[in-house]
Amino acid sequence: MAKHLKSSVTPVAAVRTRRAYFDCRFGQLHVRTAFPTTGGFDEGVTLICLHPEESSSRVFTRFLPEIADNRSVYAPDLPGNGESDSAPSRDYADAAAAVADLAMDLRLRQIDVLGFRFGAGVALELAVAKPDLVRRLVLVAAPPREGLPVIKQDSLVMRVKLGAGDDSQWTRGTLQRAKFIDLNDYAADLFDAAPKTLAKQIGDFLAAKA
């Protein structure tokens, strides 16, 4: 009788995704999280993902497990969106302040920031306000932000045909160290439609040596 041999292949554990609340100066932030299975060893710099205006961290639901294979990822509902408390205003500055509070609460000395549309504007605001905190930027369909000082962080600008988000000419004067990618095949649901593709492109950029 043939013996059944046990497989020597160890199953790959799935990325752990959770939801939690963190305190900030405006109350509480609702945050979606995803953590790699390495237990904290050999992780890349923590990534914070910022959603479009009038949206929530839900837009990153399918993307988070894909990008968190080797880094911890946090996607907050920005103040006044989703399940987070409101700020006095819903502008870039207040949203960036809340994200800075989140990083402080997590005791993160350095972060990478991905921003989609309005979230990209918040990412830029945070890079200006906290240059020692923000290591790299990923800007997807970024809205024009005239008047910003020169931003020296390495940046990946992903251009999508979404109205004002198409116009990234202003970024060439603002971002000294930017790489540009055109995402002409995607629309507003790109993080839901192509999470693996985006995770690969973004992950390669974040992992590249300076």
Sine and cosine of phi, psi and omega as CSV:
sin_phi,cos_phi,sin_psi,cos_psi,sin_omega,cos_omega
0.00,0.00,0.75,-0.67,-0.02,-1.00
-0.93,0.36,0.65,-0.76,0.03,-1.00
-1.00,0.02,0.60,-0.80,0.06,-1.00
-0.99,0.11,0.87,-0.50,-0.02,-1.00
-1.00,0.00,0.69,-0.72,0.05,-1.00
-0.97,0.24,0.69,-0.73,0.02,-1.00
-0.93,0.38,0.67,-0.74,0.02,-1.00
-1.00,-0.02,-0.03,1.00,-0.02,-1.00
-1.00,0.09,0.84,-0.54,0.01,-1.00
-0.99,0.11,0.81,-0.59,0.00,-1.00
-0.86,0.50,0.63,-0.78,0.03,-1.00
-0.99,0.16,0.84,-0.54,-0.02,-1.00
-0.94,0.34,0.61,-0.79,-0.01,-1.00
-0.96,0.27,0.50,-0.87,0.11,-0.99
-0.87,0.49,0.69,-0.73,-0.03,-1.00
-1.00,0.04,0.82,-0.57,0.06,-1.00
-0.91,-0.42,0.64,-0.77,-0.04,-1.00
-0.59,-0.81,0.12,-0.99,0.16,-0.99
-0.77,-0.64,0.58,-0.82,-0.06,-1.00
-0.44,-0.90,0.15,-0.99,0.08,-1.00
-0.87,-0.49,0.64,-0.77,0.05,-1.00
-0.78,-0.63,0.53,-0.85,0.02,-1.00
-0.98,0.18,0.58,-0.82,0.17,-0.99
-0.60,-0.80,0.03,-1.00,-0.08,-1.00
-0.90,0.44,-0.27,0.96,-0.03,-1.00
-0.97,-0.25,0.09,1.00,-0.05,-1.00
0.79,-0.61,-0.85,-0.53,-0.01,-1.00
-0.85,-0.53,0.58,-0.82,0.09,-1.00
-0.96,-0.28,0.77,-0.64,0.15,-0.99
-1.00,0.07,0.78,-0.63,-0.16,-0.99
-0.74,-0.68,0.76,-0.65,0.19,-0.98
-1.00,0.00,0.68,-0.73,-0.06,-1.00
-0.79,-0.61,0.44,-0.90,0.10,-0.99
-0.57,-0.82,0.72,-0.69,-0.08,-1.00
-0.78,-0.62,0.64,-0.77,0.05,-1.00
-0.94,0.34,0.18,-0.98,-0.07,-1.00
-1.00,-0.06,0.16,0.99,-0.07,-1.00
-0.99,0.16,-0.12,0.99,0.00,-1.00
0.95,0.30,0.36,0.93,0.05,-1.00
0.99,-0.15,-0.07,1.00,-0.02,-1.00
-1.00,-0.03,0.68,-0.73,0.08,-1.00
0.85,0.53,0.55,0.84,0.04,-1.00
-0.99,0.14,0.48,-0.88,0.14,-0.99
-0.98,0.21,0.02,-1.00,0.03,-1.00
-0.89,0.45,0.66,-0.75,0.00,-1.00
-0.85,0.52,0.67,-0.75,-0.01,-1.00
-0.94,-0.33,0.72,-0.69,0.10,-0.99
-0.91,-0.42,0.79,-0.61,-0.06,-1.00
-0.95,-0.30,0.76,-0.65,-0.09,-1.00
-0.87,-0.50,0.80,-0.60,-0.17,-0.99
-1.00,0.08,0.18,-0.98,0.07,-1.00
-0.93,0.36,0.23,-0.97,0.06,-1.00
-0.91,0.41,0.49,-0.87,0.00,-1.00
0.85,0.53,0.52,0.86,0.01,-1.00
-0.70,-0.71,-0.38,-0.92,0.04,-1.00
-0.37,-0.93,0.02,-1.00,0.02,-1.00
-0.90,0.44,-0.17,0.99,0.02,-1.00
-0.85,0.52,-0.46,0.89,-0.02,-1.00
-0.89,0.46,-0.33,0.94,-0.02,-1.00
-0.98,-0.18,0.20,0.98,-0.11,-0.99
-0.82,0.57,-0.73,0.68,-0.03,-1.00
-0.99,0.15,-0.40,0.92,-0.05,-1.00
-0.98,0.21,-0.61,0.79,-0.11,-0.99
-0.83,0.56,-0.75,0.66,0.00,-1.00
-0.89,0.45,-0.42,0.91,-0.02,-1.00
-0.98,0.21,-0.61,0.80,-0.06,-1.00
-1.00,0.05,-0.26,0.97,-0.10,-1.00
-1.00,-0.08,0.38,0.93,0.00,-1.00
-0.94,0.35,-0.42,0.91,0.00,-1.00
-0.62,-0.78,0.38,0.93,0.06,-1.00
-0.39,-0.92,0.47,-0.88,0.11,-0.99
-0.98,0.21,0.62,-0.79,-0.06,-1.00
-0.75,-0.67,0.67,-0.74,0.04,-1.00
-0.79,-0.61,0.75,-0.67,0.03,-1.00
-0.80,-0.60,0.99,-0.10,-0.03,-1.00
-0.99,0.17,0.50,-0.87,0.31,-0.95
-0.97,0.25,0.89,-0.46,-0.01,-1.00
-0.89,0.45,0.43,-0.90,-0.08,-1.00
-0.77,0.64,0.75,-0.66,0.00,-1.00
1.00,0.08,0.01,1.00,0.01,-1.00
-0.86,-0.51,0.40,-0.92,0.05,-1.00
0.82,0.57,-0.81,-0.59,-0.04,-1.00
-0.95,-0.33,0.29,0.96,0.03,-1.00
-1.00,-0.02,0.46,-0.89,0.08,-1.00
-0.93,0.38,0.36,-0.93,-0.04,-1.00
-0.99,0.10,0.42,-0.91,0.14,-0.99
-0.98,-0.21,0.21,-0.98,0.04,-1.00
-0.83,0.56,-0.57,0.82,0.07,-1.00
-0.66,-0.75,0.31,-0.95,0.00,-1.00
-0.95,-0.31,0.80,0.60,-0.02,-1.00
-0.97,-0.25,0.05,-1.00,-0.03,-1.00
-0.88,0.47,-0.64,0.77,-0.11,-0.99
-0.91,0.42,-0.73,0.68,-0.01,-1.00
-0.92,0.40,-0.64,0.77,0.03,-1.00
-0.90,0.44,-0.67,0.74,0.02,-1.00
-0.90,0.43,-0.61,0.79,0.03,-1.00
-0.89,0.46,-0.64,0.77,0.02,-1.00
-0.91,0.42,-0.64,0.77,0.02,-1.00
-0.92,0.39,-0.62,0.78,0.07,-1.00
-0.88,0.47,-0.64,0.77,0.06,-1.00
-0.89,0.46,-0.65,0.76,0.04,-1.00
-0.88,0.48,-0.71,0.70,0.02,-1.00
-0.88,0.47,-0.63,0.77,0.02,-1.00
-0.92,0.40,-0.67,0.74,0.02,-1.00
-0.88,0.48,-0.58,0.82,0.02,-1.00
-0.99,0.11,-0.06,1.00,0.00,-1.00
0.86,0.51,0.69,0.72,0.02,-1.00
-1.00,-0.06,0.82,-0.57,0.02,-1.00
-0.99,0.13,-0.42,0.91,-0.03,-1.00
-0.48,-0.88,0.60,-0.80,-0.01,-1.00
-0.65,-0.76,0.39,-0.92,0.27,-0.96
-0.97,-0.23,0.53,-0.85,-0.07,-1.00
-0.77,-0.64,0.79,-0.61,0.11,-0.99
-0.95,-0.32,0.81,-0.59,0.03,-1.00
-0.81,-0.59,0.72,-0.70,0.00,-1.00
-0.92,-0.38,0.89,-0.46,-0.02,-1.00
0.82,0.57,-0.91,-0.41,0.02,-1.00
-0.82,0.58,-0.63,0.78,0.03,-1.00
-0.87,0.50,-0.51,0.86,0.06,-1.00
-0.92,0.38,-0.62,0.78,0.08,-1.00
-0.89,0.46,-0.62,0.78,0.05,-1.00
-0.91,0.41,-0.66,0.75,0.02,-1.00
-0.87,0.50,-0.67,0.74,0.04,-1.00
-0.90,0.44,-0.68,0.73,0.03,-1.00
-0.86,0.50,-0.67,0.74,0.00,-1.00
-0.92,0.39,-0.62,0.78,0.02,-1.00
-0.89,0.45,-0.58,0.82,0.04,-1.00
-0.96,0.29,-0.70,0.71,-0.07,-1.00
-0.96,0.29,-0.56,0.83,-0.08,-1.00
-0.76,-0.65,0.92,0.40,-0.08,-1.00
-0.90,0.44,-0.45,0.89,0.02,-1.00
-0.98,0.19,-0.35,0.94,0.00,-1.00
-0.99,0.10,-0.69,0.73,-0.11,-0.99
-1.00,0.04,0.88,-0.48,0.00,-1.00
-1.00,0.04,-0.79,0.61,-0.03,-1.00
-0.67,-0.74,0.43,-0.90,-0.01,-1.00
-0.85,-0.52,0.64,-0.77,0.20,-0.98
-0.85,-0.52,0.89,-0.45,-0.09,-1.00
-0.90,-0.43,0.90,-0.44,-0.04,-1.00
-0.94,-0.34,0.87,-0.49,-0.02,-1.00
0.79,0.62,0.76,0.65,-0.08,-1.00
-0.91,0.41,0.70,-0.71,0.08,-1.00
-0.97,0.26,0.53,-0.85,0.03,-1.00
-0.84,0.54,0.74,-0.67,0.02,-1.00
-0.79,-0.61,0.98,0.20,0.00,-1.00
-0.93,0.37,0.52,-0.85,0.08,-1.00
1.00,0.03,0.01,1.00,0.04,-1.00
-0.96,0.27,0.53,-0.85,0.13,-0.99
-0.94,0.35,0.21,-0.98,0.03,-1.00
-0.89,0.46,0.75,-0.66,0.00,-1.00
-0.97,-0.25,0.82,-0.58,-0.16,-0.99
-0.99,-0.14,-0.10,1.00,0.02,-1.00
-0.93,0.38,0.54,-0.84,0.17,-0.99
-0.86,0.51,0.72,-0.70,-0.09,-1.00
-0.69,-0.72,0.60,-0.80,0.13,-0.99
-0.92,-0.39,0.89,-0.45,-0.01,-1.00
-0.97,-0.24,0.92,-0.40,-0.03,-1.00
-0.96,-0.28,0.94,-0.35,-0.11,-0.99
-1.00,-0.05,0.77,-0.64,-0.03,-1.00
-0.79,-0.61,0.56,-0.83,0.02,-1.00
-0.97,0.23,0.98,0.18,-0.02,-1.00
-0.75,-0.66,0.86,0.52,0.06,-1.00
0.92,0.39,-0.84,-0.54,-0.07,-1.00
-0.88,0.48,-0.42,0.91,0.01,-1.00
-0.91,0.42,-0.27,0.96,0.01,-1.00
-0.94,0.33,-0.52,0.86,-0.14,-0.99
-0.99,0.13,1.00,-0.08,-0.01,-1.00
-0.94,-0.33,0.27,0.96,0.01,-1.00
-0.87,0.49,-0.58,0.82,-0.01,-1.00
-0.89,0.45,-0.46,0.89,-0.04,-1.00
-0.93,0.37,-0.43,0.90,-0.06,-1.00
-0.91,0.41,-0.49,0.87,0.06,-1.00
-1.00,0.03,-0.37,0.93,-0.06,-1.00
-1.00,-0.04,-0.63,0.78,-0.06,-1.00
-0.97,-0.23,0.96,-0.30,-0.06,-1.00
-0.96,0.29,-0.44,0.90,-0.11,-0.99
-0.81,-0.59,0.88,0.47,-0.07,-1.00
-0.95,-0.30,0.61,-0.80,0.17,-0.99
-0.92,-0.38,0.67,-0.74,-0.08,-1.00
-0.92,-0.40,0.69,-0.72,0.10,-1.00
-0.75,-0.66,0.72,-0.70,0.07,-1.00
-0.99,-0.10,0.78,-0.63,0.03,-1.00
-0.92,-0.39,0.90,0.44,-0.11,-0.99
-0.94,0.34,-0.32,0.95,-0.08,-1.00
-1.00,0.03,-0.02,1.00,-0.09,-1.00
-0.89,-0.46,0.36,-0.93,0.02,-1.00
-0.86,-0.51,-0.44,-0.90,-0.12,-0.99
-0.91,0.42,-0.34,0.94,-0.04,-1.00
-0.99,-0.16,0.46,0.89,-0.15,-0.99
-0.86,0.50,-0.56,0.83,-0.01,-1.00
-0.96,0.29,-0.33,0.94,0.09,-1.00
-1.00,-0.01,-0.56,0.83,-0.07,-1.00
-0.99,0.15,-0.55,0.83,-0.10,-1.00
-0.68,-0.73,0.82,0.57,-0.07,-1.00
-0.90,0.44,-0.62,0.79,-0.02,-1.00
-0.92,0.38,-0.70,0.72,-0.01,-1.00
-0.89,0.46,-0.73,0.69,0.00,-1.00
-0.91,0.41,-0.64,0.77,0.01,-1.00
-0.88,0.47,-0.62,0.79,0.02,-1.00
-0.92,0.39,-0.73,0.68,-0.02,-1.00
-0.90,0.44,-0.71,0.70,-0.03,-1.00
-0.94,0.33,-0.67,0.74,0.01,-1.00
-0.88,0.48,-0.65,0.76,0.03,-1.00
-0.89,0.46,-0.67,0.74,0.01,-1.00
-0.91,0.42,-0.69,0.73,-0.04,-1.00
-0.94,0.34,-0.48,0.88,-0.04,-1.00
-1.00,0.05,-0.24,0.97,-0.05,-1.00
-0.90,0.44,0.55,-0.83,0.04,-1.00
-0.95,0.33,0.57,-0.82,-0.01,-1.00
-0.92,0.40,0.00,0.00,0.00,0.00
